[in-house]
Amino acid sequence: MDANPYAPPTAVVADPEPTGLKRRSVLLMIVLVILTLGLYIPLWFLRRRKALNQLDSPRKLDLGPFVAFAVFTALEVAMILAVRAAGEAAIPPDVIVIVSLARFVLGIVLLLQCFKTKNILEDHLAGPADAAPSMFAAAERVKLSGLMTFLFQIFYLQYVINRHIAGTSGRLSPLEA
């Protein structure tokens, strides 16, 4: 006997636009940043860089800034642990100035990467680059907040990914928001 022609389809339908970006708990991210002494921040970018570069945007993230930040953070933590293990009372002032200046410069580079990521997300959310502009394009375009990007950086970017890109159906739980 033939199958019921009125039965719902049984084939699995793939996501038409898989991005590779997944929902992540922002609260968990905050805990991970604290537990890893800031090392999670460049790791967040490194884990998502490939997926972000595959989004529909002419902008792409380079690998260099994140590797430099991760290496510097790891070296800084190792230096602090070595000084403490050696029983020295304090780190020499000259070293503190150099480390602080390097941390400041790398922090600015990382902030610029956050804004670059914000622009990538905006480009992707605007729709295909080859689509004809409509008279309602300005109303449809998702505009991300520069102030929120400045203040909350990867936490705001992950919130945007959770809300607009990764699994757009369904309501976000408090841990994902």
Secondary structure, 3 states (H helix, E strand, C coil): CCCCCCCCCCCCCCCCCCCCCCCCCHHHHHHHHHHCCCCHHHHHHHHHHHHHHCCCCCCCCCCHHHHHHHHHHHHHHHHHHHHHHHCCCCCCHHHHHHHHHHHHHHHHHHHHHHHHHHHHHHHHHHCCCCCCCCCCHHHHCCCCCHHHHHHHCHHHHHHHHHHHHCCCCCCCCCCCC
